[in-house]
Amino acid sequence: MKYEEALKQLEAIVDKMENDELDIDSLTEQLKTAKKLIKLCKDKLTKTDEEIKKILDDGGEA
């Protein structure tokens, strides 16, 4: 799943929560999904940050 797709899903969950569109059972499931999506986004951002740092470090030695 791409970062942008995960972010859109998170935004949809937040919108539903803010508009009281979730009953207690749905809320629990959506929170579990949101937790997985947040981890996915965080991991992608961390990986991208590491790749950028590596590219910049390699470029500085050339």
Backbone as numpy.savetxt, mean C-alpha at the origin, in Angstrom:
# Nx Ny Nz CAx CAy CAz Cx Cy Cz
0.40 -7.43 -7.73 -0.45 -6.24 -7.73 0.44 -5.00 -7.73
0.07 -4.06 -8.55 0.83 -2.82 -8.62 0.49 -1.92 -7.43
1.45 -1.06 -7.11 1.29 -0.12 -6.00 0.04 0.73 -6.16
-0.17 1.25 -7.37 -1.31 2.14 -7.63 -2.64 1.42 -7.41
-2.69 0.16 -7.80 -3.91 -0.63 -7.62 -4.19 -0.86 -6.14
-3.15 -1.19 -5.40 -3.30 -1.40 -3.96 -3.76 -0.11 -3.28
-3.19 1.00 -3.70 -3.56 2.30 -3.13 -5.03 2.62 -3.41
-5.50 2.33 -4.62 -6.90 2.57 -4.96 -7.83 1.72 -4.10
-7.44 0.47 -3.87 -8.25 -0.39 -3.01 -8.29 0.13 -1.58
-7.16 0.60 -1.10 -7.12 1.19 0.25 -8.02 2.41 0.34
-7.96 3.26 -0.67 -8.81 4.45 -0.68 -10.28 4.08 -0.69
-10.64 3.04 -1.41 -12.03 2.59 -1.45 -12.48 2.09 -0.08
-11.62 1.39 0.61 -11.94 0.89 1.95 -12.14 2.07 2.90
-11.25 3.04 2.83 -11.36 4.21 3.71 -12.66 4.97 3.43
-12.99 5.14 2.15 -14.24 5.82 1.80 -15.45 5.11 2.40
-15.48 3.79 2.29 -16.59 3.02 2.85 -16.67 3.19 4.37
-15.50 3.20 5.01 -15.48 3.36 6.47 -15.98 4.75 6.86
-15.53 5.76 6.12 -15.92 7.14 6.44 -17.41 7.38 6.20
-17.99 6.64 5.27 -19.40 6.81 4.94 -20.31 5.81 5.66
-19.75 5.11 6.63 -20.50 4.12 7.40 -21.22 3.12 6.51
-20.53 2.65 5.47 -21.12 1.70 4.54 -20.84 0.25 4.91
-20.09 0.02 5.98 -19.70 -1.33 6.35 -20.36 -1.75 7.66
-20.94 -2.94 7.66 -21.42 -3.49 8.92 -20.22 -4.08 9.66
-20.42 -4.53 10.85 -19.30 -4.96 11.70 -18.54 -6.13 11.09
-19.25 -7.07 10.45 -18.57 -8.21 9.83 -17.76 -7.77 8.62
-18.32 -6.92 7.81 -17.61 -6.41 6.64 -16.42 -5.55 7.06
-16.60 -4.80 8.12 -15.53 -3.94 8.61 -14.31 -4.78 8.98
-14.54 -5.87 9.66 -13.44 -6.75 10.07 -12.69 -7.27 8.85
-13.43 -7.75 7.87 -12.80 -8.27 6.66 -12.06 -7.17 5.90
-12.64 -6.00 5.81 -12.00 -4.90 5.11 -10.73 -4.44 5.82
-10.75 -4.47 7.14 -9.54 -4.11 7.89 -8.42 -5.11 7.67
-8.76 -6.39 7.57 -7.75 -7.41 7.27 -7.17 -7.18 5.89
-8.03 -6.88 4.94 -7.57 -6.60 3.57 -6.69 -5.35 3.56
-7.12 -4.33 4.26 -6.34 -3.08 4.32 -4.96 -3.32 4.91
-4.88 -4.15 5.94 -3.60 -4.45 6.56 -2.65 -5.10 5.55
-3.16 -6.04 4.75 -2.34 -6.69 3.73 -1.91 -5.70 2.66
-2.83 -4.82 2.26 -2.51 -3.83 1.24 -1.47 -2.83 1.73
-1.57 -2.43 2.98 -0.59 -1.49 3.56 0.79 -2.14 3.58
0.86 -3.41 3.96 2.15 -4.11 3.96 2.72 -4.19 2.56
1.88 -4.51 1.58 2.32 -4.59 0.20 2.89 -3.25 -0.26
2.17 -2.17 0.02 2.63 -0.83 -0.37 3.94 -0.47 0.32
4.02 -0.76 1.59 5.24 -0.44 2.34 6.43 -1.22 1.79
6.22 -2.50 1.49 7.30 -3.31 0.95 7.76 -2.79 -0.42
6.80 -2.40 -1.26 7.14 -1.87 -2.58 7.91 -0.55 -2.45
7.50 0.31 -1.54 8.20 1.58 -1.34 9.61 1.35 -0.81
9.76 0.42 0.10 11.08 0.11 0.65 11.99 -0.44 -0.44
11.47 -1.35 -1.24 12.26 -1.94 -2.33 12.67 -0.86 -3.34
11.75 -0.01 -3.69 12.04 1.07 -4.64 13.09 2.01 -4.08
12.98 2.35 -2.80 13.96 3.23 -2.16 15.35 2.60 -2.19
15.43 1.31 -1.92 16.72 0.62 -1.95 17.30 0.61 -3.36
16.45 0.38 -4.37 16.92 0.37 -5.75 17.42 1.74 -6.18
16.71 2.78 -5.77 17.14 4.15 -6.11 18.47 4.46 -5.46
18.63 4.11 -4.20 19.89 4.36 -3.51 21.03 3.62 -4.19
20.78 2.38 -4.61 21.82 1.59 -5.29 22.21 2.26 -6.61
21.21 2.70 -7.37 21.48 3.35 -8.65 22.30 4.63 -8.42
21.92 5.40 -7.43 22.63 6.66 -7.17 24.05 6.39 -6.67
24.21 5.36 -5.86 25.56 5.01 -5.37 26.44 4.54 -6.52
25.90 3.71 -7.40 26.66 3.22 -8.55 27.00 4.36 -9.50
26.07 5.30 -9.66 26.29 6.42 -10.57 27.35 7.37 -10.05
27.50 7.45 -8.75 28.47 8.36 -8.17 29.89 7.89 -8.35
30.08 6.59 -8.56 31.43 6.03 -8.70 31.91 6.04 -10.14
31.02 6.28 -11.08 31.40 6.20 -12.50 32.22 7.38 -12.93
